[in-house]
Amino acid sequence: MTRYWRRALLATAAACALPGSAGAQTAPADTEGYGDEIVVTARKREESLQDVPISVQAFGSAALERAGIKDFSEIAYRVPGLKLSAERAVDTELFIRGIGSDIQGAGADGAVGIFLDGAYLSRGTGSLLDLYDLERVEVLKGPQALRFGKSVVGGLINYVTKKPGEEFEGRFEATYGNYNKLDVAASVRGPVSDTLGLGLTVSSRKHDGYATNTRGGDEEDQNVQSVRGQLRWQPDATLDINLSADYTRHRDGARWVDIIVPGNSNEVTYLGFYAPPIDGLPGFVLPDRNAPFRSAERRRGAHNFTGYQNSDMYGLSGSIDWQATDALSITAQTAWRDSSLAAREDGSGMFFDFAIDPATNTPDITPAMLAGIDTYLASVPDSYFDSGKAEDVRQFSQELRLRWDDGGPLRVEGGVYYLREKIRRAEDVNFLFPDYQAIEEFAFAMAFGGTPATPFPGSNHTVTTSKNDNIGVFGELSYSLTDRLTVEAGLRYAYDRKVYSNNRSGVSFEGAPVNFTVGETRSWDAWLPSATLRFEPSDDATLYVRYAKGYKPGGWTGEDANTPAEALVSFEPETADSFEAGAKLAFANRRIFLNAAAYYTTYDNLQTNQFLSPGPGLPPDNFVFNAANGTRAYGLELDMQARLTDTFSISGNYAYSRCNFTGELIIDDDGTDLDGNTCRRTPKHAFGIAANLDQPISDNLVFVAGSDFQYTGANFFDNPNTPILKFDSEILLNARIGIRDADDKWELTAWAKNLTNELNYTSKLELFGTIYGTYIPPRTYGVTARFRF
């Protein structure tokens, strides 16, 4: 821990190299991020961050620009208690306060929602949007069902775009960095008449791969373009109509899968009971089984093919805000989205130096089988996994909200909501898991003679679809008991109906043929109350206690099902009862802000995903269990921001998080019980600190510098708390230095991310004793030029 604090202090010291002066004549380019300037829409209406009685972490436009944040992964690193597993584009996994979802399949929902201007983005596509020139990003922690509905049982992320205003503004930005990084982006917005405003944002980001397949091609390279347009019509002071459209296109490389530990394979041990022993392989344990195939470099090696992650995402939305009377306001929002995602990766991360059999699309290892067991073990890895996934999602949502506020003590808000989703998810796998059959063949051939037969490869194809309808009706009463004390009570009714189908063909991982099509329709509903008591003892303090119930509907997985009955095994809805107490405080004439929240949440029927092997020598299948006997999460969150001088500011945040299963949870036939285990992706301690300096050095020039440091404590990747899948504590350090003009018309900044080149993990997987992993981006650095007009 000491070395982490040392690096954090060094990072802060770098930003403090030129101390600020309280009497500086040139103010910082951005004061956003301190004081009443922070406005959030955490309750779907604009409120001061310091007044809203919810745990919210917000990143404003200036903060996003300073840190060079262009995608959601960089937001996730900066929010203690939020974990992002950067899996394939079709399998984004988000966790907040220990609660999230890694359930795959069209019939399942996430536990952390992503929204764009308050409109829900189905599946994980929201993590792929470009974040250039946003107004802000809001991270709400804990259940938010009253206003945001389903699938926000862990929390949500809301992207808020900039709307055209009364002044014309524009900006241009260009970046060049290592890995041939080349980013260009521009935006313009402003009035075209007294009542009409337009806005346009375009961006392109490219870089070479962070990893190299020595057989040709980059992995983890990026090629993304996006465009966002807005039209705003304000015919009078009571009516505000906004139309927007966006498109984002990714043509990226697949994630790089690396062998962390070659592992001792025990998958064929039990064959010793009926097959003759093999000298040198006592009990058929294969020590360091994949050691010959582990790359010497962590981001460079030979894979059988170069994968990809492609996506096309479109969206249209419209909103009407109408102040019908002095007391009554009406908001209507309509949103439509269409996304197509496709990914292919070499899931085993090992090279089979054999010809690919066009009939099976897998390596033909016959030459190694004929050459004998020594050649086989030295030239054939234990698994080949060519994984392709695609997901097509269409959604339509409509919401109507009304608010009554006549200036008296009573305020009333209510609304209705409808969401329609059509999801089609396809998975194609070509696989070869040779050891189980191969060792058996060698054992009998060596004992009784004959030629070992080549293990039979397999492939399967699965299409799951789901047509979902979600209906929500909510209402909330707010009453000011005094000028300082307000009580709020709300209730939402949620109804979900899903029409699910599963079509599976080919050969299962167990080697049996599968060919079936099944379907089922189910519905669920829930009543979701909430209550808040808010006390404002002064203009500089807000205290609150809050209760909220969260909800996520039931569903199916079925991607790995071997029988029609397995494909229709469903799981029940997940609910949460959350209690939160918070304080939002301002000090030193509102130059220092300290926000704190403590929470305690109990979960009923928590939907938890497990990968369980159906037998020796076979890869794990995907199962979902409801933790019916209880799960609890509790913790403390702190967020501090301080402008120490007119030119120097610091900020920091901390999260203490605990989440564990509180009752018997048997997950397999062996009686494995998760009672008392820690929920996956839940670091006990996480914190971040940052410093920013804007120091005038002449009448026309300002020196800028900044750094941020994040620490994430150890946590488990899986609920069984497998020691070999534990993440050790990790750090991340970023820094920047540059110069701008005093009028903030241009800026030139040099920056570095992951400055210490940490090899932090985004995922881990155990298969036949070998541990596989994927990593965050390595050290990147470059120069960014910005121009504003």
N, C-alpha and C positions, 0 to 999 in steps of 0.2 A: 504493500500500500504506500510505503514511503516514497518509492520511486515515482508513483503516479502523482502524488502531491508535488514532488520536486518538478516534474514536467509541467504540471499545471501552473506552478508559480513562475517558472521560466517563461511560459507562454504569456502570462499576464504581464510579466516584467517587460517582455518585448513590446507590448502595446503601450507600456508606460515609459518607454525610453525617452520621450520628450514630454515632460509634464505639462498639463494644461494650465491656463491662467484664468482666474475668475474675471479678470478685467479685459480679456481679449476682445478686440473690436469686431472680429468676424465670427459670427455664430456658426455652429455646426450646420452642415448641409441638411441634416434631418433631425428634427426633434421628435419625430414620430417614434413611439415606443416608450415614451415617458409621460406620465400624467394623463390628463383627461383626453388626450388626442387618441387613445386606443378605444376604438368603437368596435363592438362585436355584434354578431347576429346569432348568438348562442340560443336565443329563444325566438328566432325568426322575426325579430324586430331589432332595430338599432338601439344599443344600450352601451353605456360605459363599461369597460372591463372591470373597473373597480366597484361597480354597482351590481352586476349580475350575480345572483346567488348560485353559481355553478363553478366547479373547478375547470377553468379554461386556460390553455396556453395559446397565445396568439403570436403570429409572425406577420408583422406589417410589411408594406411594400419596401420601405427602406431597409429593414432587417433582411429581407429576402435578397435584395440587391447587394447589400454589403457582403453577405456570406456567399454570394454566387450560387444560390440555391435554384436549381432548375427542375429537379424531380423530387418525388416524395421520399425517396430513401434518405435524402439529406435532412428532411424534416424529422424522420423517425430517429435518426442518430441523436438529435438535439432535444428529444422529449423523454426524460427519465420515466420509466414505467411503460414505455411503448416499445414493442419489439416487432421488427419487420423481418421475415424470412424471405429473402429475395429468390424465391423459386422461379419456375417458369412463369411467363406472362399469364398463363391460364391458371396458375396455382398460387396467387399472391396470398400470403398469410400474415395477418395483423393481430397483435395481442396488446391489450391495454389493461393494466392492473392484474395481469395474469390470466385474463379472459380473452379468448380469441378462437379461431377455428382454422384447422388444416384439413377439413373434410372436403374431399373431392367428389365430383359428380354433379350432374345438372339438378338433382333433387335436393341439394343441401344449400344452406345459407351461411353467410359469414356472421361473425359476432360483432365486428367493428364496421360501421357503415362509412361510405365515402359519398359526399354530396358536393354538387357544383351549384353555387348560389341557392342552396337550400333544396335542390332537386336531387333525389337519390340516384346513384350510379350503380346499377346492378353488377354483381360479381366484383372482380378485382380490377376492372378496367380503369378505375379512377386513379390507381397508383401509376398509370402510364401517361397521364396527361402532362403536358409541358407547363411549368409554373412561371414562365417569364411574364413580368409586368402584371402580376396579380395585385389586387388591393391588399389581401392578407390571406393567411391560412389559419384556421381555428381548429384546435384539438380539444374536444370535450371529453372528459373522462367520466366513466360510470354510465349507467343506463340513462337513456334520453328518449324514452318511448313516448312521452306525452305529446310532443310536437313532431318528432321524427319517425315514430312508428316502429316497425319491426327491425330486427337485425342490427340493433344498436345497444345490445345488452352489455357490451363491454365499453362502448363509447363511439365516437365518430370523428371524422375529419371533414371540415367544410371549406372548400375553396370559394373565395369571394372575388369576383372579377371587378375591374374598374369600369365605371360607367362614364359616358361622355358628360362633361360638366359645362359650365358657362365660359370657361377659358380654353383656348386652344393650346394643346401641349403635344409634344412628340419627343421620342428618344430613339437612339440607335446604339447598338452595342455589338462589339466584335471581340472574339477571344481566340488566341492561339496558344496551344500548350503541347506538352509531351504527348506521346502516342498520336502525333499528328492531329491533335484536337483542333477543330475549327468550328466555332459557333458564331452565327450572325443572327441578330434579331432586331426588330424595329416595331414601333407602335406610334400611332397618331390617334388623337381623339379631340373632339371639340364641337362647337355649334356650327351648323350650316344655315340656320335661320334663328329667329327668336324662339321658336318652339321645338326645333328638331336638332338633334345631335347625333354624330356618327363616331364610331371607333373601329380601329383595325389593328390587329397584332399578328405579326408573322415571325417565325423563328425556324432556324435549321441548326441541328447539332450533329456533329460527326466526330468520331475518333477511331483509331485502329484498335485492335484487340488487346485487352489486358493479358490475355493468354494466347499461346501459339501452339497450334497443332503442327508438329514438324513434318507431317505428311501432306501439308498444304492447307492454308487458310487460317484466319484469325478466329479466336473465340472471344466472346464478350466485347466485340466491337459494337459501335453504335452508329445508326443513321436514322435520324428522326426529324420530321418536318411537321409544323403545326401552323394553323391559321385560326384566328378567332375574330369574328365581326360582331358589332353591336349597333343597334339603332334605338335611340331614345326620343320619345315624343312627349312633350309636356305642353298640351294646348292651353292649360291654365294652371293655377296654383293648387288645384284639387286633384289633378289627374296626372299620373306618371306611368307611361307605357314603355316597356323595354322588350326588345326582341334581340335574340342572340343566336349565333350559329358557330360551331367549331368543328374542326377536323384535325386529327392527329394520325400520323403515319409512322410506324416503326418498321425498319428492316435491320434488325439487330442480330448479333451473334448469340448463340446459346451460352448458357452459363458453363463455366469450366468445372468439371468434376475431377477431383484429385484424390488419390489414395493417401489417407493420413496414417493409418496403421495397416500393414499387410495382413496381420492377424493369423492366429492358429485356427484352422478350420476343423471343427468337430462334427460337421454335418453328415459324415459317413461313418461315424463311430459305431453305430448300432449294427452295421453290416457284419461286424466281427462275430455276431451271434449265429450267423448261418453261412457266411462266406469264409473261405480259407484266409488266414492271415498273410500279410505281405511283409517280408523282412525290411526293416528300416522304417516301417510305418506302424509302430505299436498301437494297437487299437484303432488303426486307420486315422489317427490324428495327423493332419497335414500342417507341420510347423511353418510359420511365415509363408503361408500358401502363395500369396501374390507378390512376394518380395522381388522376384525377377522382373515384374511388370510395373513396379513403382518408378515413376519418373524421378530423376535426380533433382530436377528443378520443380518447384511447386506450381508454377504457371506455364510450364513448357514440357511438351512430351508428345508421344504418338497416340492418336486416337484413330479409330477406324473411319470416321467421317467427321466433317465439320458441320455442326448443327446451326440452327437459326431460331429466332423469335420474331415473328412478323405480326403486325396488327394494323388494322384500319378502324378508326373510331370516329363516328359522326354524331353530332348532336344539334338539336334545335330546341329553343325554349322561348317562352313568352310570359311576361308577368304584367299585371295591371294593379296599380295601387291607386285607390280612389278614396278620397276624403269626402264621403257622401254628405256628412253634416259635420258640425263642429265636434260632435261626440263620436260619430260612427265612421270607422274606416274599414274598407273592404279590400282584400288582396286575393287575386286569382293567379295561379301559376300552372302553365301547361308545359310539359317537357317530353321530348321524344329522342331516343338514342338507338343507335345501331352500331354494333361492333363485331368484328371478325378477328380472331386471334388464332395463330398456328405456331407450333413450336416442335422442334425435333432435336434430340440430344443423345449423345453417346453416354448412357446412364452409368455404365460400369467404369468409364474412364481408363480403360486398358485396351491395348492394341493386340488384336489377333492377327498374326502374320500368316494368314491363310487366305486363299481365294474365297470370295463370297459366292455361295451357291445361289444362282438366280432363282432356283425353284423354291428356296426357303428364305432367301434374303439374310442368311446367317453364314458364318464362316464354316467351311468344310474342313474339319480337323482330322479327316481320315489318315493323312500321312503321319501325323503324330501318333495316332493309335497304332498303326502298323509298326512304327519305329520302337515301341516299348514304353514302359512306364516312366523311365528316367527322362526320355525325350518329351514325353507327354507333360510331365510336371514342370519341365523347364520352358516349355513353349506354349502351353495352353492355360490361360487364366481360368478362374473358376466361374466366370459369368460374362455373358455378352447380352447387352440390353439396349436395343435400338428402340427408343421411345418417341413416338409422335403423338401430339395432342392438338386438338383444334376445338374452338368454342365460338359459336355464333349466338349473339344475344340481341334481342330487340325488346325495347321497353317503351311504355307510354304511361305517363302519370299526369294526374289532374288534382289540384288542390284548391280549395276555397276557404279563406279565413276571414272572420269578422272580429272586430274589436270595438268595444264600447267604453269610452272614457270621457266623461263630461266634466272632469276636474274635481269631482267629489271623491269620497273615500272608497267607493265601490267601482271596480273595473271588471269587465266581463270579456272573455275571449273564447272563441270556439271555431270549429272548422270541420270539414269533411275531406277525405283523401281517397284516391283510387290509383292503384298501380297494376299494370298488366305486364308480365314478363313472358317471353318465349325464349327458351334456352335449349340449344342443341350442342352437346359435347361429344366429341369422337376421340377415341384412343386406339392407336395401332401400335402393337408391340411385336417385334421380332426378337426372340430370345433363345439362348442356349446356356443351360446350367449343367455342364458336363460331368462334374465330379461324382455325383451320386451314382450314375449309371456307369461311368468310365471305370471307377475303382472296382466296382463289382465285376465288370467284364475282365479287368486285368487279374483280379484275384482268382477267378475260376480258370482263366486261360493259363496262368502260371501254375496252378495246382493240377489241372487235368488236361492241359494242352488245348490247342485251338487258337484261333485268331480273335482278339477282342472286337466286338462290334462297335461301330461309331455311335455315340449318343445321338438320339433323335432330337433335332431342334423343333421349335414350335413358333407359332405366331397366332395372335388373336386380334379381333377387331370388336370394339364395343361402342355403341352409340346410345347415350342416355339423353332423354329429352324431358323437359318439364314446362308446362304452361301454368303460370301462377297468377292468381288474382289476390290482391291485398286491398282490403277496405278498412279505413279508419275513420272514426268519429271521435272528436275530443272537445272538451270544454274546461275552462278554468275560471274561477272566481278569485279576485284579489281585493282585499279589504284593508285599508289603512286604519288600524286601531288608534294610532296617534300619528303625528307628523313624522315620527321616527320608527314606528313599529308597524310592519305589514305582514299579514298572513295570506297565503295563497293555497288553494286546493284545486286539484285538477283530476280529470278522469278521461281515459281513452278506451274505446272499445276497438279491438283489432280482430279481423276475420281473415283467414287465409284458406285458399283452396288451391290444391295442386293436382294436375293431371300428369302422371309420370309414366314413362315407358323406358324399356331397356331391351336393346337388341344386341345379342352377343354371339359371335361365331369364331370358329378356329379351334385352337388347342389351348386348354388351360395350362397354368403353370404346373399342375400336377400331371400333365401329359395326357389327360382325357379329352376327347372331342367335346366341344360345346356348340350348341346351335339352338337358340331359343329367342323368342320375342314375348315379352310380358308387359303388363301395364296395370296401373292402379290409380284410383282417385281418392284423395282424402282431404279433409278440411279440419281446421282447428280455429279456436277463438279464445280470447282472453280479455279480462277487464284489468286495466292498468292504472291504478290510482297514483297520485303524487301529492305532496304537501310541502310547503316551505314557510318558515318563519324567518323574517329578515328584520334586523334591528340596526339602525344607523345612529349610534350615539353622538356622532359629529359628522361634519362634512368630509372628514378624512378617515372614516372608519365604517365598514360594513361587516356585520356579523350575521351568520345565518346557520340554520339547521334545515336539513332537507331529507325527505323520504321520496324514493321513486321506485317503481316496479318496472322491470325490463322484461322483454319477451323476444323469443326467436322461435319460429314455427318448426314443426317436425319435418321429416323428409326421409330420403333414401340415399344410399351411396350406390352400390351395385356394380361399380366398374370392374371389380375382380371376381364377381359372382361366378360360381361353377354350375349352379343349377337354377332353374326358374324360381324355386322357393327362396334361395339365398338372395336373388336379385330383388325380391319384394320385401325383404326384411327392412322394416322402417324403424325410425327412432322418434321419440316423443318430443314435444316442444320443451324448450328450456326457458326458465323464468328466473328472475333475480329480485331480491328485496334489498335495496341499498339505502344505507343511512350515512349521511355526510354532514359534518360540521365544519364551517370555514370562517376565516377572517380575512378581510382585505383592508390593508392599512396604508396610510400615506404619512410621511414624516418630512421634516425639514422643508416646509413650504412646498410640499408635493414634489420634491426632487428625489425622494426615496420611497419605493413602494415594496411592501412585503405582503404576499398572499400565502395563506396556509389553508390546507384542507386535510381533515382526517376522515376516513371512511371505514365502514364495516358492511360487507355485503355477503348475503347467503344465497346460494344458487340451488335450485331444485331441478333435477333431471339435466344437469350439465351435459351437453353433448360433447363427448370426448372421442377422439379418433385414435385407434390403435392399429399397429401393423403386427400381425401374428402369423408365424409360419405354420402352414398346415402339416408339415412333416420334415424330416431330415432331407437336406439337399434341395429344398424348395424355398423360393423367395416368399417373403411375408405377403399376406393378403390384407386388404384394407377393411377394417371393421369399425363400426360406431357403437359406442355404449352410452347409455344414460346413467350418469352418476346419481341414482335415485335417492341414495342415502345421505346426500348432502355434500356441499362444497362451500368453503368460506374464503373470502378475501378481505384483507384489512391492511391499512397502511396510513402513511403520512406523506403529504406533498408540500413542498415549499418552493416559492418562486419570488425572486428578489430582483429589482432593477433600481439602479441609482445613477443619477447624474451628479458626479462629485464636483465637477467644475463645468463651466460653459463648454469646454472642449473635451472632457474626458468622462466616460461612463463605463460602468461595469454592470454585469448581470450574472445571475446564478440560479440554479434550480436543483432540487434534490427530491428523490422519491425513495421511501422505505416501503417495500411491497412484500406481502405475505399472502400466499394462496395455497390451500391444501385440501385434500379430501378428508371428510370428517366421518365417514361411515364405510362399511364394507362395500368394496367394489371389485368383484371377481371378474377378470377379463379373459380367462381361458380355462380349458379343461384341466390344467395343472393346478388350479386353485390360486393363481397369482392375484393377490389382494392389494389394491392401491390405497387402502385405508391409511391415512397419515402422510402419504406421499405429497411432495410439492408439485403444484401445477406446473406444466411445462412453460418455458419462456418467461419465468418470473424471477428476475434478479432481486435479491434482498435489498441491495443498495445500488443506487445509480445517481449520478450527479453531473452537472455541467457548469462551467464558468466561462465567461467571455469578457473581453475588454475592448473598447473602441476609443480611438483618439482622433480628433480633428483639430490640428494645431496650426494656426496661421504662422507662416514664415516670412510673409511680405504682405504688401497691400493687396496683391493680386493672387497669391498662391497659398494653398493650405496643404499641409502634410497630413496624410491619413494613414492609420495603422490599426490593426485589430487582430485578435486571435480568439479561438474558442477551443475548449478542452472538454471531452466527455469521458466519463468513467462508467462502465457497466459491470456490476458484480457477477459472480459465477451463477450459472443457472443450468437447468437440465433441458435438453431438447425434447425429451419425451416424458410422459406421465409415469411410466414405470421407474423413472429416475435411474436409468442404466448408467453406471459410472463411466463407461467408455464413450457415452454420448453427452457427457457434461461439458458445457462451455466454461472455460476458465475466465476469470475477470479480464476485461479488455479496456483499452483506451483508444482515443482518437483525438488527434491534434491538428488544427487548421490554423493558417496565419495568412495575413495580407499586409501589403505596404504600398503606398502610392502617393499621388499628388493630384490635386484638382484646383480649378480656378475658384476665386472667392465667390463668384456669382453662381457657382454650381452648374456651369454650362458644359463642362467637360471634366473627365477624370481618367487617369491612367493608373492602373493598379497591377502589381505583381502579386501572385497568390500561390499558395500550396495547400493541398488537402491530403490528409493522412500523412502528415509531414514526417513522422517516424517510421512510415512504411510498415504498419502493423498488418499481420496476417490474420485478421479477425474473421471468424466464421459467420456465414449466414445460414448454414444448415449442416447437419451431420446425419449419416445413415449407416447402420450396421447390416451387413449381408454376408452370411457364411463366415463370420468372424472378422472380416475386413471392414475397416471404417473408412467411409468416403466423406468428403466435405466439399463445400463451396465457400468462396471468400468474398469479402467486400473489395471494392477497387483498391489497387495499390496506391503508392504515392503518385499524385498528379500535381503538376504545376504549370503555370502559364502567365500570360499577360492579357488584361482586359481593358479595352478603351470604350468609354461611354460618352455620348454626346446628348445634350438635352436642348430643346428649343420650344 
